[in-house]
Amino acid sequence: MNFFNIFGIMLISIIGLGINNTYAEIDPLSELIFFQTGELQTENDDFFISDTFDIREFSNGKIIRVSGQTLEGFPYITYSKITNEQLDTFGTIFIRGEFVKLSFVEKESIVEDVETENNDLTIVAQYTQRAHSKQVVFIDVKVFENEQNKYIGFNQNYGHVSNTNVHVKITNEENKEVFSSNGITNDKGLFETEYLIPDNSKIETLTVSINTENNNSYSSKILQIFILGNLANNG
């Protein structure tokens, strides 16, 4: 089931709770930009929300809370307040070991006299999210044209972009680089790399930064990997 089908079911459920009956002039969910697009934004990064999230209402529908996890594995929470038929939304997302403020202001396009690259590549990653010491973390990156993969499907067999530079960097909780890899997407828009977690690694969260660029466009994405330390000795 895709995101927009989930949204439709969720919207029917919320209507059943009476939010629309209380504030007929505002449908809070349809007014939220990140529900329309499936995308959350900070000042520096963009994330896609997953199909699993929780919605609660407070103060007889005047406040709507949405919490969940992005496709990249980062937890987020938002609050939307209805005041005088106006909807104000704020929230945070937990990335790189800290809470970062979400932005709900639509980004403006900046037009310059010189030719600039466009942020119109979609990065889809399939990767190992949890691993112990001495295990290999696999990171598979596929690059698509933005408009060709709206549902962020890794196995989509069209719309991929070949010949695109990919840079993958992994940093630890102290923001020190522990691994990096560079390459070019193949004819399927795919770039693959792997990182062997050292022996006796401590339990921590690593941040994976992915940057892609070709002659016309660029894009970036961040993920997180949980290092679980050494395997327990069953002997």
C-alpha positions as CSV (number, residue, x, y, z in Angstrom):
1,M,0.0,0.0,0.0
2,N,1.5,3.3,-1.0
3,F,1.7,6.5,1.1
4,F,-1.3,8.2,-0.5
5,N,-3.5,5.2,0.1
6,I,-2.4,5.3,3.7
7,F,-3.2,9.0,3.8
8,G,-6.7,8.4,2.5
9,I,-7.5,5.8,5.1
10,M,-6.0,8.0,7.8
11,L,-8.0,11.0,6.7
12,I,-11.3,9.0,6.8
13,S,-10.4,7.8,10.3
14,I,-9.7,11.3,11.5
15,I,-13.0,12.6,10.1
16,G,-14.7,9.8,12.1
17,L,-13.1,11.2,15.2
18,G,-15.0,14.5,14.7
19,I,-12.1,16.9,13.9
20,N,-13.8,18.2,10.7
21,N,-17.1,18.6,12.6
22,T,-15.4,20.8,15.1
23,Y,-13.5,22.9,12.6
24,A,-15.3,22.7,9.3
25,E,-13.2,25.5,7.7
26,I,-9.9,23.6,8.2
27,D,-9.0,20.0,7.3
28,P,-5.7,19.9,9.2
29,L,-4.3,16.8,7.5
30,S,-4.9,17.9,4.0
31,E,-3.4,21.3,4.9
32,L,-0.1,19.8,6.1
33,I,2.5,20.1,3.4
34,F,4.5,17.0,4.6
35,F,1.3,14.9,4.3
36,Q,0.7,16.2,0.7
37,T,4.3,15.4,-0.3
38,G,5.4,12.7,2.1
39,E,8.5,14.8,2.8
40,L,9.9,16.4,5.9
41,Q,12.6,19.2,5.7
42,T,15.2,20.7,8.0
43,E,17.4,23.6,7.1
44,N,19.9,21.3,5.5
45,D,18.3,17.9,4.8
46,D,15.1,16.4,3.3
47,F,13.5,13.1,4.5
48,F,10.6,11.0,3.5
49,I,8.1,9.8,6.0
50,S,7.3,6.1,6.1
51,D,3.8,4.5,5.9
52,T,3.8,3.9,9.7
53,F,2.9,6.9,11.9
54,D,0.7,7.8,14.8
55,I,-1.8,10.6,15.0
56,R,-3.4,11.9,18.1
57,E,-5.7,14.9,18.8
58,F,-5.9,17.1,21.9
59,S,-8.1,20.0,23.1
60,N,-11.1,18.8,21.1
61,G,-9.2,18.7,17.8
62,K,-7.4,22.0,18.3
63,I,-4.0,20.3,18.4
64,I,-2.9,17.4,16.2
65,R,0.2,15.4,17.0
66,V,1.9,13.3,14.4
67,S,4.8,11.0,15.3
68,G,6.7,8.4,13.3
69,Q,9.9,7.5,11.6
70,T,11.3,8.5,8.2
71,L,12.3,6.0,5.6
72,E,15.9,6.7,6.5
73,G,15.2,5.6,10.1
74,F,15.0,9.0,11.9
75,P,12.2,9.5,14.5
76,Y,10.2,12.7,14.3
77,I,7.3,14.4,16.0
78,T,5.1,17.3,14.9
79,Y,2.4,19.4,16.5
80,S,-0.2,21.4,14.5
81,K,-2.4,24.0,16.2
82,I,-5.6,25.4,14.8
83,T,-6.2,29.0,15.8
84,N,-8.8,31.2,14.2
85,E,-9.0,28.9,11.2
86,Q,-5.2,29.1,10.8
87,L,-2.9,26.1,11.0
88,D,0.5,26.5,12.7
89,T,2.9,23.5,12.6
90,F,6.2,22.9,14.3
91,G,8.3,19.8,15.2
92,T,11.6,18.1,15.5
93,I,13.6,15.2,14.1
94,F,16.3,13.2,15.8
95,I,19.4,13.0,13.6
96,R,23.2,12.8,14.2
97,G,22.5,12.3,17.9
98,E,20.5,15.5,18.5
99,F,17.1,17.0,17.9
100,V,16.9,19.2,14.9
101,K,14.1,21.7,14.2
102,L,11.8,20.9,11.2
103,S,11.0,23.5,8.7
104,F,7.5,23.9,7.4
105,V,8.1,26.9,5.2
106,E,7.9,26.1,1.5
107,K,11.4,26.5,-0.1
108,E,11.6,29.2,-2.7
109,S,13.4,28.7,-5.9
110,I,16.4,31.0,-6.3
111,V,17.0,32.2,-9.9
112,E,20.5,33.3,-10.7
113,D,22.0,34.7,-13.8
114,V,24.6,32.0,-14.0
115,E,23.7,28.4,-14.9
116,T,23.3,26.3,-11.7
117,E,22.7,22.6,-11.0
118,N,19.3,21.4,-10.1
119,N,18.4,19.4,-7.0
120,D,16.3,17.0,-9.1
121,L,17.8,13.6,-8.4
122,T,16.1,11.1,-6.1
123,I,18.4,8.9,-4.0
124,V,17.0,5.6,-2.8
125,A,19.1,3.4,-0.5
126,Q,18.9,-0.2,0.6
127,Y,21.3,-0.8,3.5
128,T,22.1,-2.7,6.7
129,Q,20.5,-0.8,9.5
130,R,21.9,-2.8,12.5
131,A,25.1,-4.8,12.7
132,H,27.6,-6.2,15.3
133,S,31.4,-5.9,15.3
134,K,33.2,-7.8,12.5
135,Q,30.0,-7.8,10.4
136,V,29.7,-6.1,7.0
137,V,27.4,-3.2,6.4
138,F,26.1,-3.1,2.8
139,I,25.0,0.2,1.2
140,D,23.3,0.0,-2.2
141,V,22.4,3.4,-3.7
142,K,20.1,3.9,-6.7
143,V,19.6,7.3,-8.4
144,F,16.4,8.2,-10.2
145,E,15.0,11.3,-11.9
146,N,12.9,13.1,-9.3
147,E,9.6,12.9,-11.2
148,Q,10.1,9.3,-12.1
149,N,10.1,7.7,-8.7
150,K,7.6,9.6,-6.5
151,Y,7.0,6.6,-4.2
152,I,10.7,6.1,-3.5
153,G,10.8,2.5,-4.7
154,F,14.2,0.8,-4.8
155,N,13.2,-1.9,-7.2
156,Q,11.5,0.4,-9.7
157,N,12.9,-0.6,-13.2
158,Y,12.6,2.8,-15.0
159,G,13.6,6.4,-14.4
160,H,17.1,5.5,-13.1
161,V,20.1,7.8,-13.8
162,S,23.4,6.3,-14.9
163,N,26.8,7.9,-15.1
164,T,26.3,9.9,-11.8
165,N,29.0,10.4,-9.3
166,V,28.2,9.0,-5.8
167,H,30.1,9.8,-2.6
168,V,29.3,7.8,0.6
169,K,30.8,8.9,3.9
170,I,30.2,7.3,7.3
171,T,30.9,9.3,10.5
172,N,30.7,8.2,14.2
173,E,29.0,10.0,17.1
174,E,32.0,12.2,17.5
175,N,31.6,13.3,13.9
176,K,34.8,11.6,12.8
177,E,34.9,10.0,9.4
178,V,35.3,6.2,9.7
179,F,34.7,5.3,6.0
180,S,34.2,6.8,2.6
181,S,33.7,5.5,-0.9
182,N,33.3,7.0,-4.3
183,G,31.9,5.6,-7.6
184,I,29.6,6.1,-10.5
185,T,26.1,4.6,-11.0
186,N,25.8,1.9,-13.7
187,D,23.3,1.5,-16.4
188,K,20.6,0.7,-13.8
189,G,21.4,3.8,-11.7
190,L,23.1,1.6,-9.1
191,F,26.2,2.1,-6.9
192,E,27.2,-0.5,-4.3
193,T,29.7,-0.3,-1.4
194,E,30.3,-2.0,1.9
195,Y,31.9,-1.3,5.3
196,L,33.4,-3.8,7.6
197,I,32.7,-2.9,11.2
198,P,36.0,-3.2,13.2
199,D,36.3,-5.7,16.0
200,N,35.3,-4.6,19.5
201,S,33.4,-1.6,18.2
202,K,31.4,0.2,20.8
203,I,27.6,0.5,20.7
204,E,26.8,3.7,18.9
205,T,24.9,5.3,15.9
206,L,26.8,6.0,12.7
207,T,25.6,8.6,10.2
208,V,25.8,7.8,6.5
209,S,25.9,10.8,4.1
210,I,25.2,10.2,0.5
211,N,25.9,12.8,-2.2
212,T,25.2,12.3,-5.9
213,E,26.1,14.7,-8.8
214,N,26.3,14.7,-12.5
215,N,26.6,17.5,-15.2
216,N,23.0,18.7,-14.6
217,S,21.9,17.8,-11.1
218,Y,22.8,16.9,-7.5
219,S,21.1,15.6,-4.4
220,S,22.0,14.4,-0.9
221,K,20.6,12.0,1.7
222,I,21.5,10.9,5.2
223,L,20.9,7.5,6.9
224,Q,21.8,6.0,10.2
225,I,23.3,2.7,11.2
226,F,23.1,1.2,14.7
227,I,26.3,-0.6,15.8
228,L,25.5,-3.2,18.4
229,G,29.0,-4.0,19.7
230,N,30.3,-7.6,19.9
231,L,28.1,-10.6,19.7
232,A,27.4,-12.3,23.0
233,N,29.6,-15.3,23.8
234,N,27.1,-18.2,24.2
235,G,29.9,-20.5,25.3
